[in-house]
Amino acid sequence: MQAGIYFPLFLVLATKDLASYAIYYLAADLQQPGMFLPRKPLSETARRAGWTGFHYDLRHVGSSLVRLV
């Protein structure tokens, strides 16, 4: 992420029983650094203690997400 290298994003949404689902695609070149919100680091007892991941903020992606299925 610090190098600005992004990968295509596939978002799969499904009902609990998997009776219906949708798959969305977001191209790497349409992603912006602001859509990745840092999360709190993992606790000291976690296997990868201190690791910090991120959450996706898709509010500003709008019509860039393409529904595949």
PQR file of N, CA, C, O and H, with PARSE charges and radii, in Angstrom:
ATOM      1  N   MET A   1       0.816  -1.182   0.000 -0.4000 1.5000
ATOM      2  CA  MET A   1       0.000   0.000   0.000 -0.0000 2.0000
ATOM      3  C   MET A   1       0.865   1.253   0.000  0.5500 1.7000
ATOM      4  O   MET A   1       0.544   2.218  -0.693 -0.5500 1.4000
ATOM      5  N   GLN A   2       1.952   1.259   0.760 -0.4000 1.5000
ATOM      6  CA  GLN A   2       2.801   2.440   0.803 -0.0000 2.0000
ATOM      7  C   GLN A   2       3.440   2.703  -0.554  0.5500 1.7000
ATOM      8  O   GLN A   2       3.730   3.849  -0.897 -0.5500 1.4000
ATOM      9  H   GLN A   2       2.213   0.475   1.323  0.4000 1.0000
ATOM     10  N   ALA A   3       3.658   1.644  -1.326 -0.4000 1.5000
ATOM     11  CA  ALA A   3       4.258   1.798  -2.648 -0.0000 2.0000
ATOM     12  C   ALA A   3       3.225   2.203  -3.695  0.5500 1.7000
ATOM     13  O   ALA A   3       3.584   2.516  -4.830 -0.5500 1.4000
ATOM     14  H   ALA A   3       3.423   0.713  -1.048  0.4000 1.0000
ATOM     15  N   GLY A   4       1.949   2.198  -3.324 -0.4000 1.5000
ATOM     16  CA  GLY A   4       0.899   2.577  -4.267 -0.0000 2.0000
ATOM     17  C   GLY A   4       0.567   1.485  -5.260  0.5500 1.7000
ATOM     18  O   GLY A   4       0.083   1.762  -6.357 -0.5500 1.4000
ATOM     19  H   GLY A   4       1.657   1.944  -2.402  0.4000 1.0000
ATOM     20  N   ILE A   5       0.827   0.236  -4.880 -0.4000 1.5000
ATOM     21  CA  ILE A   5       0.513  -0.897  -5.753 -0.0000 2.0000
ATOM     22  C   ILE A   5      -0.808  -1.500  -5.268  0.5500 1.7000
ATOM     23  O   ILE A   5      -0.906  -1.987  -4.142 -0.5500 1.4000
ATOM     24  H   ILE A   5       1.221   0.010  -3.989  0.4000 1.0000
ATOM     25  N   TYR A   6      -1.796  -1.459  -6.116 -0.4000 1.5000
ATOM     26  CA  TYR A   6      -3.112  -1.973  -5.758 -0.0000 2.0000
ATOM     27  C   TYR A   6      -3.450  -3.188  -6.618  0.5500 1.7000
ATOM     28  O   TYR A   6      -2.919  -3.350  -7.717 -0.5500 1.4000
ATOM     29  H   TYR A   6      -1.717  -1.063  -7.031  0.4000 1.0000
ATOM     30  N   PHE A   7      -4.326  -4.025  -6.114 -0.4000 1.5000
ATOM     31  CA  PHE A   7      -4.772  -5.214  -6.822 -0.0000 2.0000
ATOM     32  C   PHE A   7      -6.278  -5.100  -7.059  0.5500 1.7000
ATOM     33  O   PHE A   7      -6.965  -4.437  -6.282 -0.5500 1.4000
ATOM     34  H   PHE A   7      -4.757  -3.894  -5.221  0.4000 1.0000
ATOM     35  N   PRO A   8      -6.799  -5.718  -8.097 -0.5600 1.5000
ATOM     36  CA  PRO A   8      -8.246  -5.677  -8.316  0.2800 2.0000
ATOM     37  C   PRO A   8      -8.989  -6.209  -7.083  0.5500 1.7000
ATOM     38  O   PRO A   8      -8.526  -7.127  -6.407 -0.5500 1.4000
ATOM     39  N   LEU A   9     -10.121  -5.621  -6.818 -0.4000 1.5000
ATOM     40  CA  LEU A   9     -10.928  -5.994  -5.660 -0.0000 2.0000
ATOM     41  C   LEU A   9     -12.194  -6.688  -6.133  0.5500 1.7000
ATOM     42  O   LEU A   9     -12.922  -6.163  -6.976 -0.5500 1.4000
ATOM     43  H   LEU A   9     -10.497  -4.874  -7.367  0.4000 1.0000
ATOM     44  N   PHE A  10     -12.451  -7.862  -5.591 -0.4000 1.5000
ATOM     45  CA  PHE A  10     -13.695  -8.583  -5.848 -0.0000 2.0000
ATOM     46  C   PHE A  10     -14.468  -8.614  -4.544  0.5500 1.7000
ATOM     47  O   PHE A  10     -13.953  -9.075  -3.525 -0.5500 1.4000
ATOM     48  H   PHE A  10     -11.860  -8.288  -4.906  0.4000 1.0000
ATOM     49  N   LEU A  11     -15.697  -8.129  -4.568 -0.4000 1.5000
ATOM     50  CA  LEU A  11     -16.554  -8.074  -3.396 -0.0000 2.0000
ATOM     51  C   LEU A  11     -17.704  -9.049  -3.617  0.5500 1.7000
ATOM     52  O   LEU A  11     -18.468  -8.914  -4.573 -0.5500 1.4000
ATOM     53  H   LEU A  11     -16.116  -7.755  -5.396  0.4000 1.0000
ATOM     54  N   VAL A  12     -17.822 -10.036  -2.723 -0.4000 1.5000
ATOM     55  CA  VAL A  12     -18.873 -11.046  -2.836 -0.0000 2.0000
ATOM     56  C   VAL A  12     -19.856 -10.827  -1.697  0.5500 1.7000
ATOM     57  O   VAL A  12     -19.480 -10.853  -0.525 -0.5500 1.4000
ATOM     58  H   VAL A  12     -17.201 -10.145  -1.947  0.4000 1.0000
ATOM     59  N   LEU A  13     -21.110 -10.612  -2.047 -0.4000 1.5000
ATOM     60  CA  LEU A  13     -22.187 -10.447  -1.070 -0.0000 2.0000
ATOM     61  C   LEU A  13     -23.147 -11.611  -1.230  0.5500 1.7000
ATOM     62  O   LEU A  13     -23.550 -11.945  -2.345 -0.5500 1.4000
ATOM     63  H   LEU A  13     -21.415 -10.591  -2.999  0.4000 1.0000
ATOM     64  N   ALA A  14     -23.513 -12.228  -0.112 -0.4000 1.5000
ATOM     65  CA  ALA A  14     -24.397 -13.387  -0.176 -0.0000 2.0000
ATOM     66  C   ALA A  14     -25.317 -13.416   1.036  0.5500 1.7000
ATOM     67  O   ALA A  14     -24.987 -12.902   2.105 -0.5500 1.4000
ATOM     68  H   ALA A  14     -23.186 -11.957   0.793  0.4000 1.0000
ATOM     69  N   THR A  15     -26.473 -14.027   0.843 -0.4000 1.5000
ATOM     70  CA  THR A  15     -27.371 -14.244   1.972 -0.0000 2.0000
ATOM     71  C   THR A  15     -26.799 -15.379   2.822  0.5500 1.7000
ATOM     72  O   THR A  15     -25.936 -16.131   2.369 -0.5500 1.4000
ATOM     73  H   THR A  15     -26.741 -14.444  -0.025  0.4000 1.0000
ATOM     74  N   LYS A  16     -27.280 -15.492   4.035 -0.4000 1.5000
ATOM     75  CA  LYS A  16     -26.750 -16.490   4.962 -0.0000 2.0000
ATOM     76  C   LYS A  16     -26.861 -17.917   4.414  0.5500 1.7000
ATOM     77  O   LYS A  16     -25.960 -18.732   4.613 -0.5500 1.4000
ATOM     78  H   LYS A  16     -27.981 -14.881   4.403  0.4000 1.0000
ATOM     79  N   ASP A  17     -27.956 -18.213   3.730 -0.4000 1.5000
ATOM     80  CA  ASP A  17     -28.158 -19.564   3.192 -0.0000 2.0000
ATOM     81  C   ASP A  17     -27.584 -19.725   1.779  0.5500 1.7000
ATOM     82  O   ASP A  17     -27.737 -20.777   1.158 -0.5500 1.4000
ATOM     83  H   ASP A  17     -28.688 -17.551   3.568  0.4000 1.0000
ATOM     84  N   LEU A  18     -26.920 -18.672   1.278 -0.4000 1.5000
ATOM     85  CA  LEU A  18     -26.305 -18.652  -0.055 -0.0000 2.0000
ATOM     86  C   LEU A  18     -27.311 -18.830  -1.192  0.5500 1.7000
ATOM     87  O   LEU A  18     -26.943 -19.213  -2.303 -0.5500 1.4000
ATOM     88  H   LEU A  18     -26.796 -17.817   1.782  0.4000 1.0000
ATOM     89  N   ALA A  19     -28.576 -18.550  -0.905 -0.4000 1.5000
ATOM     90  CA  ALA A  19     -29.611 -18.673  -1.934 -0.0000 2.0000
ATOM     91  C   ALA A  19     -29.468 -17.581  -2.995  0.5500 1.7000
ATOM     92  O   ALA A  19     -29.787 -17.803  -4.163 -0.5500 1.4000
ATOM     93  H   ALA A  19     -28.875 -18.239  -0.003  0.4000 1.0000
ATOM     94  N   SER A  20     -28.999 -16.432  -2.597 -0.4000 1.5000
ATOM     95  CA  SER A  20     -28.749 -15.374  -3.579 -0.0000 2.0000
ATOM     96  C   SER A  20     -27.422 -14.706  -3.254  0.5500 1.7000
ATOM     97  O   SER A  20     -27.004 -14.644  -2.098 -0.5500 1.4000
ATOM     98  H   SER A  20     -28.740 -16.252  -1.648  0.4000 1.0000
ATOM     99  N   TYR A  21     -26.774 -14.212  -4.292 -0.4000 1.5000
ATOM    100  CA  TYR A  21     -25.465 -13.606  -4.119 -0.0000 2.0000
ATOM    101  C   TYR A  21     -25.193 -12.635  -5.259  0.5500 1.7000
ATOM    102  O   TYR A  21     -25.891 -12.632  -6.273 -0.5500 1.4000
ATOM    103  H   TYR A  21     -27.113 -14.263  -5.231  0.4000 1.0000
ATOM    104  N   ALA A  22     -24.172 -11.817  -5.072 -0.4000 1.5000
ATOM    105  CA  ALA A  22     -23.728 -10.882  -6.109 -0.0000 2.0000
ATOM    106  C   ALA A  22     -22.212 -10.753  -5.994  0.5500 1.7000
ATOM    107  O   ALA A  22     -21.658 -10.798  -4.896 -0.5500 1.4000
ATOM    108  H   ALA A  22     -23.606 -11.820  -4.248  0.4000 1.0000
ATOM    109  N   ILE A  23     -21.556 -10.593  -7.127 -0.4000 1.5000
ATOM    110  CA  ILE A  23     -20.112 -10.403  -7.160 -0.0000 2.0000
ATOM    111  C   ILE A  23     -19.834  -9.080  -7.874  0.5500 1.7000
ATOM    112  O   ILE A  23     -20.297  -8.852  -8.992 -0.5500 1.4000
ATOM    113  H   ILE A  23     -22.006 -10.556  -8.019  0.4000 1.0000
ATOM    114  N   TYR A  24     -19.074  -8.219  -7.209 -0.4000 1.5000
ATOM    115  CA  TYR A  24     -18.719  -6.915  -7.749 -0.0000 2.0000
ATOM    116  C   TYR A  24     -17.208  -6.845  -7.960  0.5500 1.7000
ATOM    117  O   TYR A  24     -16.440  -7.510  -7.264 -0.5500 1.4000
ATOM    118  H   TYR A  24     -18.698  -8.404  -6.302  0.4000 1.0000
ATOM    119  N   TYR A  25     -16.801  -6.039  -8.920 -0.4000 1.5000
ATOM    120  CA  TYR A  25     -15.388  -5.886  -9.274 -0.0000 2.0000
ATOM    121  C   TYR A  25     -15.012  -4.413  -9.257  0.5500 1.7000
ATOM    122  O   TYR A  25     -15.754  -3.567  -9.757 -0.5500 1.4000
ATOM    123  H   TYR A  25     -17.425  -5.499  -9.485  0.4000 1.0000
ATOM    124  N   LEU A  26     -13.852  -4.113  -8.678 -0.4000 1.5000
ATOM    125  CA  LEU A  26     -13.316  -2.756  -8.701 -0.0000 2.0000
ATOM    126  C   LEU A  26     -11.884  -2.831  -9.212  0.5500 1.7000
ATOM    127  O   LEU A  26     -11.020  -3.429  -8.571 -0.5500 1.4000
ATOM    128  H   LEU A  26     -13.249  -4.800  -8.272  0.4000 1.0000
ATOM    129  N   ALA A  27     -11.639  -2.228 -10.359 -0.4000 1.5000
ATOM    130  CA  ALA A  27     -10.310  -2.260 -10.977 -0.0000 2.0000
ATOM    131  C   ALA A  27      -9.281  -1.569 -10.086  0.5500 1.7000
ATOM    132  O   ALA A  27      -9.609  -0.634  -9.355 -0.5500 1.4000
ATOM    133  H   ALA A  27     -12.341  -1.743 -10.879  0.4000 1.0000
ATOM    134  N   ALA A  28      -8.054  -2.030 -10.152 -0.4000 1.5000
ATOM    135  CA  ALA A  28      -6.981  -1.475  -9.325 -0.0000 2.0000
ATOM    136  C   ALA A  28      -6.751   0.004  -9.607  0.5500 1.7000
ATOM    137  O   ALA A  28      -6.474   0.769  -8.684 -0.5500 1.4000
ATOM    138  H   ALA A  28      -7.788  -2.790 -10.745  0.4000 1.0000
ATOM    139  N   ASP A  29      -6.859   0.413 -10.851 -0.4000 1.5000
ATOM    140  CA  ASP A  29      -6.586   1.816 -11.181 -0.0000 2.0000
ATOM    141  C   ASP A  29      -7.697   2.772 -10.735  0.5500 1.7000
ATOM    142  O   ASP A  29      -7.522   3.988 -10.819 -0.5500 1.4000
ATOM    143  H   ASP A  29      -7.084  -0.209 -11.601  0.4000 1.0000
ATOM    144  N   LEU A  30      -8.819   2.258 -10.271 -0.4000 1.5000
ATOM    145  CA  LEU A  30      -9.909   3.101  -9.771 -0.0000 2.0000
ATOM    146  C   LEU A  30      -9.893   3.219  -8.250  0.5500 1.7000
ATOM    147  O   LEU A  30     -10.724   3.922  -7.676 -0.5500 1.4000
ATOM    148  H   LEU A  30      -8.961   1.270 -10.202  0.4000 1.0000
ATOM    149  N   GLN A  31      -8.963   2.544  -7.598 -0.4000 1.5000
ATOM    150  CA  GLN A  31      -8.864   2.598  -6.140 -0.0000 2.0000
ATOM    151  C   GLN A  31      -8.034   3.803  -5.722  0.5500 1.7000
ATOM    152  O   GLN A  31      -7.069   4.177  -6.388 -0.5500 1.4000
ATOM    153  H   GLN A  31      -8.288   1.973  -8.064  0.4000 1.0000
ATOM    154  N   GLN A  32      -8.433   4.403  -4.600 -0.4000 1.5000
ATOM    155  CA  GLN A  32      -7.762   5.582  -4.062 -0.0000 2.0000
ATOM    156  C   GLN A  32      -7.240   5.272  -2.656  0.5500 1.7000
ATOM    157  O   GLN A  32      -7.856   4.478  -1.946 -0.5500 1.4000
ATOM    158  H   GLN A  32      -9.217   4.099  -4.059  0.4000 1.0000
ATOM    159  N   PRO A  33      -6.138   5.866  -2.237 -0.5600 1.5000
ATOM    160  CA  PRO A  33      -5.606   5.614  -0.892  0.2800 2.0000
ATOM    161  C   PRO A  33      -6.623   5.892   0.222  0.5500 1.7000
ATOM    162  O   PRO A  33      -6.598   5.226   1.257 -0.5500 1.4000
ATOM    163  N   GLY A  34      -7.510   6.862   0.020 -0.4000 1.5000
ATOM    164  CA  GLY A  34      -8.482   7.213   1.040 -0.0000 2.0000
ATOM    165  C   GLY A  34      -9.539   6.160   1.308  0.5500 1.7000
ATOM    166  O   GLY A  34     -10.261   6.255   2.300 -0.5500 1.4000
ATOM    167  H   GLY A  34      -7.529   7.403  -0.820  0.4000 1.0000
ATOM    168  N   MET A  35      -9.645   5.164   0.452 -0.4000 1.5000
ATOM    169  CA  MET A  35     -10.659   4.128   0.677 -0.0000 2.0000
ATOM    170  C   MET A  35     -10.175   3.025   1.619  0.5500 1.7000
ATOM    171  O   MET A  35     -10.942   2.122   1.953 -0.5500 1.4000
ATOM    172  H   MET A  35      -9.058   5.088  -0.354  0.4000 1.0000
ATOM    173  N   PHE A  36      -8.921   3.087   2.048 -0.4000 1.5000
ATOM    174  CA  PHE A  36      -8.358   2.101   2.957 -0.0000 2.0000
ATOM    175  C   PHE A  36      -8.177   2.743   4.329  0.5500 1.7000
ATOM    176  O   PHE A  36      -7.270   3.551   4.528 -0.5500 1.4000
ATOM    177  H   PHE A  36      -8.298   3.820   1.777  0.4000 1.0000
ATOM    178  N   LEU A  37      -9.036   2.384   5.263 -0.4000 1.5000
ATOM    179  CA  LEU A  37      -9.001   2.958   6.607 -0.0000 2.0000
ATOM    180  C   LEU A  37      -8.260   2.014   7.545  0.5500 1.7000
ATOM    181  O   LEU A  37      -8.644   0.850   7.658 -0.5500 1.4000
ATOM    182  H   LEU A  37      -9.772   1.728   5.101  0.4000 1.0000
ATOM    183  N   PRO A  38      -7.205   2.480   8.225 -0.5600 1.5000
ATOM    184  CA  PRO A  38      -6.466   1.599   9.129  0.2800 2.0000
ATOM    185  C   PRO A  38      -7.338   1.130  10.279  0.5500 1.7000
ATOM    186  O   PRO A  38      -8.170   1.881  10.790 -0.5500 1.4000
ATOM    187  N   ARG A  39      -7.143  -0.103  10.678 -0.4000 1.5000
ATOM    188  CA  ARG A  39      -7.863  -0.645  11.829 -0.0000 2.0000
ATOM    189  C   ARG A  39      -6.920  -0.665  13.014  0.5500 1.7000
ATOM    190  O   ARG A  39      -5.722  -0.424  12.864 -0.5500 1.4000
ATOM    191  H   ARG A  39      -6.468  -0.713  10.263  0.4000 1.0000
ATOM    192  N   LYS A  40      -7.447  -0.949  14.177 -0.4000 1.5000
ATOM    193  CA  LYS A  40      -6.580  -0.975  15.353 -0.0000 2.0000
ATOM    194  C   LYS A  40      -5.670  -2.208  15.287  0.5500 1.7000
ATOM    195  O   LYS A  40      -6.080  -3.249  14.774 -0.5500 1.4000
ATOM    196  H   LYS A  40      -8.420  -1.145  14.298  0.4000 1.0000
ATOM    197  N   PRO A  41      -4.456  -2.099  15.794 -0.5600 1.5000
ATOM    198  CA  PRO A  41      -3.520  -3.235  15.753  0.2800 2.0000
ATOM    199  C   PRO A  41      -4.058  -4.428  16.541  0.5500 1.7000
ATOM    200  O   PRO A  41      -4.836  -4.272  17.482 -0.5500 1.4000
ATOM    201  N   LEU A  42      -3.626  -5.618  16.136 -0.4000 1.5000
ATOM    202  CA  LEU A  42      -4.030  -6.826  16.854 -0.0000 2.0000
ATOM    203  C   LEU A  42      -3.446  -6.810  18.267  0.5500 1.7000
ATOM    204  O   LEU A  42      -2.403  -6.201  18.508 -0.5500 1.4000
ATOM    205  H   LEU A  42      -2.994  -5.745  15.371  0.4000 1.0000
ATOM    206  N   SER A  43      -4.121  -7.481  19.192 -0.4000 1.5000
ATOM    207  CA  SER A  43      -3.695  -7.479  20.598 -0.0000 2.0000
ATOM    208  C   SER A  43      -2.378  -8.244  20.780  0.5500 1.7000
ATOM    209  O   SER A  43      -1.922  -8.955  19.885 -0.5500 1.4000
ATOM    210  H   SER A  43      -4.968  -7.976  18.997  0.4000 1.0000
ATOM    211  N   GLU A  44      -1.800  -8.080  21.931 -0.4000 1.5000
ATOM    212  CA  GLU A  44      -0.525  -8.743  22.251 -0.0000 2.0000
ATOM    213  C   GLU A  44      -0.645 -10.266  22.265  0.5500 1.7000
ATOM    214  O   GLU A  44       0.350 -10.964  22.067 -0.5500 1.4000
ATOM    215  H   GLU A  44      -2.170  -7.502  22.658  0.4000 1.0000
ATOM    216  N   THR A  45      -1.847 -10.788  22.495 -0.4000 1.5000
ATOM    217  CA  THR A  45      -2.030 -12.243  22.556 -0.0000 2.0000
ATOM    218  C   THR A  45      -2.339 -12.856  21.197  0.5500 1.7000
ATOM    219  O   THR A  45      -2.444 -14.077  21.084 -0.5500 1.4000
ATOM    220  H   THR A  45      -2.655 -10.221  22.655  0.4000 1.0000
ATOM    221  N   ALA A  46      -2.484 -12.040  20.175 -0.4000 1.5000
ATOM    222  CA  ALA A  46      -2.780 -12.545  18.833 -0.0000 2.0000
ATOM    223  C   ALA A  46      -1.538 -13.184  18.221  0.5500 1.7000
ATOM    224  O   ALA A  46      -0.411 -12.863  18.599 -0.5500 1.4000
ATOM    225  H   ALA A  46      -2.399 -11.048  20.266  0.4000 1.0000
ATOM    226  N   ARG A  47      -1.756 -14.080  17.283 -0.4000 1.5000
ATOM    227  CA  ARG A  47      -0.642 -14.752  16.615 -0.0000 2.0000
ATOM    228  C   ARG A  47       0.278 -13.740  15.934  0.5500 1.7000
ATOM    229  O   ARG A  47       1.500 -13.889  15.969 -0.5500 1.4000
ATOM    230  H   ARG A  47      -2.672 -14.341  16.976  0.4000 1.0000
ATOM    231  N   ARG A  48      -0.293 -12.732  15.329 -0.4000 1.5000
ATOM    232  CA  ARG A  48       0.497 -11.686  14.663 -0.0000 2.0000
ATOM    233  C   ARG A  48       0.313 -10.371  15.418  0.5500 1.7000
ATOM    234  O   ARG A  48      -0.167  -9.383  14.863 -0.5500 1.4000
ATOM    235  H   ARG A  48      -1.285 -12.611  15.301  0.4000 1.0000
ATOM    236  N   ALA A  49       0.700 -10.377  16.675 -0.4000 1.5000
ATOM    237  CA  ALA A  49       0.510  -9.225  17.563 -0.0000 2.0000
ATOM    238  C   ALA A  49       1.053  -7.943  16.939  0.5500 1.7000
ATOM    239  O   ALA A  49       2.151  -7.919  16.383 -0.5500 1.4000
ATOM    240  H   ALA A  49       1.090 -11.180  17.126  0.4000 1.0000
ATOM    241  N   GLY A  50       0.261  -6.882  17.044 -0.4000 1.5000
ATOM    242  CA  GLY A  50       0.672  -5.587  16.546 -0.0000 2.0000
ATOM    243  C   GLY A  50       0.390  -5.343  15.070  0.5500 1.7000
ATOM    244  O   GLY A  50       0.508  -4.214  14.593 -0.5500 1.4000
ATOM    245  H   GLY A  50      -0.631  -6.902  17.495  0.4000 1.0000
ATOM    246  N   TRP A  51       0.016  -6.396  14.343 -0.4000 1.5000
ATOM    247  CA  TRP A  51      -0.262  -6.244  12.911 -0.0000 2.0000
ATOM    248  C   TRP A  51      -1.436  -5.302  12.722  0.5500 1.7000
ATOM    249  O   TRP A  51      -2.430  -5.389  13.444 -0.5500 1.4000
ATOM    250  H   TRP A  51      -0.081  -7.313  14.730  0.4000 1.0000
ATOM    251  N   THR A  52      -1.327  -4.405  11.760 -0.4000 1.5000
ATOM    252  CA  THR A  52      -2.397  -3.457  11.478 -0.0000 2.0000
ATOM    253  C   THR A  52      -2.907  -3.687  10.069  0.5500 1.7000
ATOM    254  O   THR A  52      -2.149  -3.590   9.104 -0.5500 1.4000
ATOM    255  H   THR A  52      -0.520  -4.333  11.174  0.4000 1.0000
ATOM    256  N   GLY A  53      -4.173  -3.986   9.951 -0.4000 1.5000
ATOM    257  CA  GLY A  53      -4.800  -4.158   8.648 -0.0000 2.0000
ATOM    258  C   GLY A  53      -5.592  -2.917   8.293  0.5500 1.7000
ATOM    259  O   GLY A  53      -5.270  -1.817   8.740 -0.5500 1.4000
ATOM    260  H   GLY A  53      -4.789  -4.064  10.735  0.4000 1.0000
ATOM    261  N   PHE A  54      -6.623  -3.093   7.492 -0.4000 1.5000
ATOM    262  CA  PHE A  54      -7.440  -1.953   7.101 -0.0000 2.0000
ATOM    263  C   PHE A  54      -8.865  -2.406   6.818  0.5500 1.7000
ATOM    264  O   PHE A  54      -9.140  -3.592   6.637 -0.5500 1.4000
ATOM    265  H   PHE A  54      -6.885  -3.988   7.129  0.4000 1.0000
ATOM    266  N   HIS A  55      -9.757  -1.431   6.784 -0.4000 1.5000
ATOM    267  CA  HIS A  55     -11.149  -1.624   6.389 -0.0000 2.0000
ATOM    268  C   HIS A  55     -11.337  -0.874   5.076  0.5500 1.7000
ATOM    269  O   HIS A  55     -10.707   0.158   4.843 -0.5500 1.4000
ATOM    270  H   HIS A  55      -9.534  -0.467   6.931  0.4000 1.0000
ATOM    271  N   TYR A  56     -12.201  -1.397   4.230 -0.4000 1.5000
ATOM    272  CA  TYR A  56     -12.523  -0.702   2.983 -0.0000 2.0000
ATOM    273  C   TYR A  56     -13.625   0.314   3.238  0.5500 1.7000
ATOM    274  O   TYR A  56     -14.627  -0.014   3.873 -0.5500 1.4000
ATOM    275  H   TYR A  56     -12.713  -2.235   4.420  0.4000 1.0000
ATOM    276  N   ASP A  57     -13.463   1.523   2.762 -0.4000 1.5000
ATOM    277  CA  ASP A  57     -14.500   2.537   2.794 -0.0000 2.0000
ATOM    278  C   ASP A  57     -14.965   2.729   1.351  0.5500 1.7000
ATOM    279  O   ASP A  57     -14.323   3.432   0.570 -0.5500 1.4000
ATOM    280  H   ASP A  57     -12.649   1.790   2.245  0.4000 1.0000
ATOM    281  N   LEU A  58     -16.076   2.102   1.010 -0.4000 1.5000
ATOM    282  CA  LEU A  58     -16.553   2.095  -0.374 -0.0000 2.0000
ATOM    283  C   LEU A  58     -17.595   3.174  -0.659  0.5500 1.7000
ATOM    284  O   LEU A  58     -18.235   3.147  -1.710 -0.5500 1.4000
ATOM    285  H   LEU A  58     -16.598   1.531   1.644  0.4000 1.0000
ATOM    286  N   ARG A  59     -17.772   4.110   0.250 -0.4000 1.5000
ATOM    287  CA  ARG A  59     -18.796   5.138   0.059 -0.0000 2.0000
ATOM    288  C   ARG A  59     -18.543   6.011  -1.160  0.5500 1.7000
ATOM    289  O   ARG A  59     -19.497   6.494  -1.770 -0.5500 1.4000
ATOM    290  H   ARG A  59     -17.252   4.132   1.104  0.4000 1.0000
ATOM    291  N   HIS A  60     -17.299   6.225  -1.529 -0.4000 1.5000
ATOM    292  CA  HIS A  60     -16.983   7.135  -2.629 -0.0000 2.0000
ATOM    293  C   HIS A  60     -16.678   6.407  -3.925  0.5500 1.7000
ATOM    294  O   HIS A  60     -16.286   7.035  -4.908 -0.5500 1.4000
ATOM    295  H   HIS A  60     -16.524   5.833  -1.033  0.4000 1.0000
ATOM    296  N   VAL A  61     -16.849   5.109  -3.942 -0.4000 1.5000
ATOM    297  CA  VAL A  61     -16.540   4.332  -5.142 -0.0000 2.0000
ATOM    298  C   VAL A  61     -17.671   4.478  -6.163  0.5500 1.7000
ATOM    299  O   VAL A  61     -17.419   4.515  -7.367 -0.5500 1.4000
ATOM    300  H   VAL A  61     -17.167   4.598  -3.144  0.4000 1.0000
ATOM    301  N   GLY A  62     -18.890   4.560  -5.696 -0.4000 1.5000
ATOM    302  CA  GLY A  62     -20.042   4.805  -6.558 -0.0000 2.0000
ATOM    303  C   GLY A  62     -20.184   3.819  -7.706  0.5500 1.7000
ATOM    304  O   GLY A  62     -20.188   2.605  -7.502 -0.5500 1.4000
ATOM    305  H   GLY A  62     -19.095   4.531  -4.717  0.4000 1.0000
ATOM    306  N   SER A  63     -20.299   4.353  -8.905 -0.4000 1.5000
ATOM    307  CA  SER A  63     -20.549   3.498 -10.079 -0.0000 2.0000
ATOM    308  C   SER A  63     -19.294   2.811 -10.586  0.5500 1.7000
ATOM    309  O   SER A  63     -19.347   2.120 -11.603 -0.5500 1.4000
ATOM    310  H   SER A  63     -20.296   5.339  -9.070  0.4000 1.0000
ATOM    311  N   SER A  64     -18.166   2.980  -9.907 -0.4000 1.5000
ATOM    312  CA  SER A  64     -16.934   2.299 -10.328 -0.0000 2.0000
ATOM    313  C   SER A  64     -17.000   0.796 -10.060  0.5500 1.7000
ATOM    314  O   SER A  64     -16.332   0.013 -10.736 -0.5500 1.4000
ATOM    315  H   SER A  64     -18.123   3.542  -9.081  0.4000 1.0000
ATOM    316  N   LEU A  65     -17.805   0.393  -9.076 -0.4000 1.5000
ATOM    317  CA  LEU A  65     -17.998  -1.036  -8.823 -0.0000 2.0000
ATOM    318  C   LEU A  65     -18.851  -1.609  -9.941  0.5500 1.7000
ATOM    319  O   LEU A  65     -19.919  -1.081 -10.247 -0.5500 1.4000
ATOM    320  H   LEU A  65     -18.348   1.028  -8.527  0.4000 1.0000
ATOM    321  N   VAL A  66     -18.386  -2.677 -10.543 -0.4000 1.5000
ATOM    322  CA  VAL A  66     -19.103  -3.318 -11.644 -0.0000 2.0000
ATOM    323  C   VAL A  66     -19.650  -4.643 -11.163  0.5500 1.7000
ATOM    324  O   VAL A  66     -18.906  -5.478 -10.648 -0.5500 1.4000
ATOM    325  H   VAL A  66     -17.517  -3.107 -10.294  0.4000 1.0000
ATOM    326  N   ARG A  67     -20.953  -4.844 -11.327 -0.4000 1.5000
ATOM    327  CA  ARG A  67     -21.547  -6.124 -10.921 -0.0000 2.0000
ATOM    328  C   ARG A  67     -21.270  -7.158 -11.994  0.5500 1.7000
ATOM    329  O   ARG A  67     -21.616  -6.963 -13.159 -0.5500 1.4000
ATOM    330  H   ARG A  67     -21.558  -4.166 -11.746  0.4000 1.0000
ATOM    331  N   LEU A  68     -20.640  -8.266 -11.600 -0.4000 1.5000
ATOM    332  CA  LEU A  68     -20.318  -9.342 -12.533 -0.0000 2.0000
ATOM    333  C   LEU A  68     -21.423 -10.402 -12.567  0.5500 1.7000
ATOM    334  O   LEU A  68     -21.799 -10.892 -13.631 -0.5500 1.4000
ATOM    335  H   LEU A  68     -20.358  -8.425 -10.653  0.4000 1.0000
ATOM    336  N   VAL A  69     -21.928 -10.740 -11.393 -0.4000 1.5000
ATOM    337  CA  VAL A  69     -22.968 -11.784 -11.291 -0.0000 2.0000
ATOM    338  C   VAL A  69     -24.054 -11.300 -10.363  0.5500 1.7000
ATOM    339  O   VAL A  69     -25.029 -12.014 -10.129 -0.5500 1.4000
ATOM    340  H   VAL A  69     -21.622 -10.342 -10.528  0.4000 1.0000
TER
END
